[in-house]
């Protein structure tokens, strides 16, 4: 059962490990205010030198993350507002990239669009067999522009191309592991959580200075992303105003 019918983002700290949890009753999709809140939480945790590991998870037993809020996408009426919305995902990914902490993703269920970007921005991901992935953006007239750098960095440009063009197709969790998005895959949440907890504790006990140095190496060559991701947000913000996208979003909402 969900903890609440209301959206929330919480952070809990135990020893050197922070657990960052997000929830939205609409399949854990993200409206802009929750993207800002998630970014703020990541920035806040990044300043805590006592924390070396952050576990990113969502609440509930359904989807890990359904990406952007369709309701909010339909409410966008100009390019400035569009860029601002998609910059929300850009800011979250960039905050994870710049954080000195190691991010471990807990991907318990299906994830779409921006949710795939969040998984890709983690340094290490645990997942279950239910954690299928899809980049559906082209099907609604936009594209996975903002999350592309993070996703391509993890699974490669060829696999990203395959996912993007097969916009109606779910890729299995096994496919995601084979292509490098997931590091570990389990049949059920219980086993996954046990293994994830042990791994997080082990990593948290490493030399903090060594972890910070390794994090920089993991993300080497991404120093320009703060600018790039927001440039990509501008492209999505323009396309979301197209007649094609408005019609497609309305059709999706009727399903």
C-alpha positions as CSV (number, residue, x, y, z in Angstrom):
1,X,0.0,0.0,0.0
2,X,1.1,3.6,-0.6
3,X,1.9,5.6,2.4
4,X,-0.4,8.4,1.3
5,X,-2.6,9.6,-1.5
6,X,-0.7,12.8,-1.6
7,X,2.6,13.4,-3.4
8,X,5.7,13.5,-1.2
9,X,9.5,13.4,-1.2
10,X,11.3,12.3,1.9
11,X,14.9,11.8,3.0
12,X,16.1,9.6,5.8
13,X,19.6,9.3,7.0
14,X,21.1,6.3,8.8
15,X,24.9,6.4,9.5
16,X,26.5,7.4,6.2
17,X,23.5,6.4,4.0
18,X,20.6,8.7,2.9
19,X,17.5,7.2,1.5
20,X,15.6,9.6,-0.8
21,X,12.0,8.5,-1.6
22,X,9.6,10.1,-4.0
23,X,5.9,9.4,-4.6
24,X,3.0,10.6,-6.7
25,X,-0.3,8.8,-6.9
26,X,-0.2,9.2,-10.7
27,X,2.2,6.3,-11.2
28,X,5.0,8.3,-9.6
29,X,5.0,10.8,-12.5
30,X,6.6,14.2,-11.9
31,X,4.9,17.6,-11.9
32,X,7.3,20.5,-12.0
33,X,7.1,21.4,-8.3
34,X,8.1,17.9,-7.3
35,X,11.1,18.0,-9.7
36,X,12.2,21.2,-7.9
37,X,11.7,19.6,-4.5
38,X,13.7,16.6,-5.6
39,X,16.6,18.8,-6.9
40,X,16.5,20.7,-3.6
41,X,16.8,17.5,-1.6
42,X,19.7,16.3,-3.6
43,X,21.5,19.6,-3.3
44,X,20.9,19.6,0.5
45,X,22.2,16.1,0.9
46,X,25.2,16.9,-1.3
47,X,26.3,19.4,1.4
48,X,26.3,16.8,4.1
49,X,29.8,15.5,4.3
50,X,28.8,12.7,6.6
51,X,26.8,11.0,3.8
52,X,28.7,9.0,1.2
53,X,25.8,7.0,-0.3
54,X,22.3,8.0,-1.4
55,X,19.6,5.4,-2.3
56,X,17.1,6.8,-4.7
57,X,13.7,5.0,-4.7
58,X,10.0,5.5,-5.2
59,X,7.2,4.4,-2.9
60,X,4.4,2.0,-3.8
61,X,4.4,-1.3,-5.6
62,X,3.5,-0.1,-9.1
63,X,5.6,1.9,-11.4
64,X,9.0,3.2,-10.4
65,X,8.4,6.4,-12.3
66,X,6.0,7.3,-15.2
67,X,8.1,10.3,-16.2
68,X,6.6,13.7,-16.8
69,X,3.1,14.6,-15.6
70,X,0.8,14.6,-18.7
71,X,-1.6,17.0,-17.0
72,X,1.1,19.5,-16.6
73,X,2.4,19.0,-20.2
74,X,-1.1,19.8,-21.5
75,X,-1.1,23.0,-19.4
76,X,2.0,24.4,-21.1
77,X,1.0,27.3,-23.3
78,X,4.3,29.0,-24.3
79,X,8.0,28.1,-24.9
80,X,9.3,29.7,-21.7
81,X,7.0,27.6,-19.6
82,X,7.8,24.5,-21.6
83,X,11.6,25.0,-21.2
84,X,11.1,25.6,-17.5
85,X,9.2,22.4,-17.1
86,X,11.7,20.2,-18.9
87,X,14.5,22.0,-17.1
88,X,13.2,20.3,-14.0
89,X,14.4,16.9,-15.2
90,X,17.6,18.6,-16.3
91,X,18.2,20.0,-12.9
92,X,17.6,16.7,-11.1
93,X,20.0,14.8,-13.4
94,X,22.6,17.5,-13.1
95,X,22.3,17.6,-9.3
96,X,22.9,13.8,-9.2
97,X,25.9,14.2,-11.5
98,X,27.5,17.0,-9.5
99,X,26.8,15.3,-6.1
100,X,29.9,14.0,-4.4
101,X,27.9,11.0,-3.1
102,X,27.4,7.6,-4.8
103,X,23.7,7.2,-6.0
104,X,22.2,3.7,-5.9
105,X,18.9,3.3,-7.7
106,X,16.2,1.0,-6.4
107,X,14.0,0.3,-9.5
108,X,11.2,-1.9,-8.4
109,X,8.8,-1.5,-11.3
110,X,8.2,-0.1,-14.8
111,X,9.8,3.2,-15.7
112,X,9.1,5.5,-18.6
113,X,10.8,8.6,-20.1
114,X,12.2,10.8,-17.4
115,X,12.2,7.9,-15.0
116,X,14.7,6.1,-17.3
117,X,16.8,9.2,-17.1
118,X,16.7,9.1,-13.3
119,X,17.8,5.5,-13.3
120,X,20.6,6.3,-15.8
121,X,21.8,9.2,-13.6
122,X,22.4,6.7,-10.7
123,X,25.9,5.3,-10.3
124,X,24.6,1.8,-9.7
125,X,21.1,0.3,-10.0
126,X,19.3,-2.6,-8.4
127,X,16.1,-3.7,-10.1
128,X,13.5,-6.4,-10.2
129,X,12.2,-8.5,-13.1
130,X,9.2,-6.1,-13.2
131,X,11.4,-3.1,-14.0
132,X,10.8,-2.9,-17.8
133,X,11.7,0.4,-19.4
134,X,10.3,2.5,-22.3
135,X,11.2,5.9,-24.0
136,X,7.7,6.9,-25.2
137,X,8.5,10.5,-26.0
138,X,8.5,10.2,-29.9
139,X,5.0,8.7,-29.6
140,X,3.7,11.9,-28.1
141,X,5.5,14.2,-30.5
142,X,8.6,15.1,-28.5
143,X,11.8,13.2,-27.8
144,X,13.9,12.1,-24.9
145,X,16.3,15.1,-25.4
146,X,17.0,16.0,-21.8
147,X,17.7,12.5,-20.6
148,X,19.6,11.4,-23.7
149,X,23.1,12.3,-22.4
150,X,22.5,10.3,-19.2
151,X,20.9,7.3,-20.9
152,X,23.4,7.1,-23.8
153,X,26.2,7.3,-21.2
154,X,24.9,4.2,-19.6
155,X,23.6,2.0,-22.4
156,X,25.3,3.5,-25.5
157,X,24.0,5.5,-28.4
158,X,23.0,2.4,-30.4
159,X,20.7,1.0,-27.6
160,X,19.4,4.5,-27.0
161,X,18.5,4.8,-30.7
162,X,16.7,1.5,-30.6
163,X,14.7,2.5,-27.5
164,X,13.8,6.0,-28.9
165,X,12.5,4.8,-32.2
166,X,10.6,1.8,-30.8
167,X,8.7,4.3,-28.7
168,X,5.7,2.0,-28.1
169,X,7.8,-0.9,-27.1
170,X,8.7,-2.0,-23.6
171,X,12.3,-3.3,-23.1
172,X,12.5,-6.0,-20.4
173,X,14.5,-5.6,-17.2
174,X,16.8,-8.3,-18.6
175,X,17.4,-6.1,-21.7
176,X,18.2,-3.1,-19.4
177,X,20.7,-5.2,-17.4
178,X,22.3,-6.6,-20.5
179,X,22.8,-3.0,-21.9
180,X,24.2,-1.7,-18.6
181,X,21.3,0.3,-17.1
182,X,20.9,-2.1,-14.2
183,X,23.8,-3.7,-12.4
184,X,21.8,-6.2,-10.4
185,X,18.5,-7.9,-11.1
186,X,16.2,-9.9,-8.8
187,X,12.9,-11.8,-8.9
188,X,11.4,-10.0,-6.0
189,X,11.6,-6.8,-3.9
190,X,12.6,-8.6,-0.7
191,X,15.8,-10.2,-2.1
192,X,16.6,-7.0,-3.9
193,X,16.3,-4.9,-0.8
194,X,18.5,-7.3,1.2
195,X,21.3,-7.2,-1.4
196,X,20.9,-3.5,-2.0
197,X,21.2,-2.8,1.8
198,X,24.3,-4.9,2.1
199,X,25.9,-3.2,-0.9
200,X,25.1,0.3,0.2
201,X,26.5,-0.4,3.7
202,X,29.7,-1.8,2.2
203,X,30.2,1.2,-0.2
204,X,29.4,3.7,2.6
205,X,32.4,2.3,4.6
206,X,34.9,3.0,1.9
207,X,37.3,5.9,2.2
208,X,35.1,9.0,1.7
209,X,37.9,10.8,-0.2
210,X,38.4,7.9,-2.5
211,X,34.6,7.7,-3.2
212,X,34.6,11.5,-4.1
213,X,37.5,11.0,-6.4
214,X,35.9,8.0,-8.1
215,X,32.6,9.8,-8.5
216,X,34.5,12.5,-10.5
217,X,36.0,9.7,-12.7
218,X,32.6,8.1,-13.2
219,X,31.3,11.4,-14.6
220,X,34.4,12.5,-16.4
221,X,33.7,14.4,-19.6
222,X,30.2,15.6,-18.5
223,X,31.3,19.0,-17.2
224,X,29.3,20.8,-19.9
225,X,26.1,19.1,-19.0
226,X,24.8,21.9,-16.8
227,X,24.5,23.9,-20.0
228,X,23.7,21.0,-22.4
229,X,20.7,19.6,-20.4
230,X,19.0,23.0,-20.3
231,X,19.6,23.5,-24.0
232,X,17.9,20.2,-24.6
233,X,15.0,21.3,-22.3
234,X,14.4,24.2,-24.7
235,X,13.9,21.8,-27.6
236,X,11.4,19.7,-25.7
237,X,9.7,22.9,-24.5
238,X,9.1,24.0,-28.1
239,X,7.9,20.6,-29.3
240,X,5.4,20.2,-26.5
241,X,3.4,23.1,-28.0
242,X,3.0,21.3,-31.4
243,X,-0.5,20.2,-32.5
244,X,0.8,16.7,-32.9
245,X,1.9,16.5,-29.2
246,X,-1.3,18.1,-27.9
247,X,-3.4,15.6,-29.8
248,X,-1.2,12.7,-28.7
249,X,-1.3,13.7,-25.1
250,X,-5.1,13.9,-25.1
251,X,-5.3,10.5,-26.7
252,X,-3.0,9.0,-24.1
253,X,-5.2,10.5,-21.3
254,X,-8.3,8.8,-22.7
255,X,-6.8,5.4,-22.5
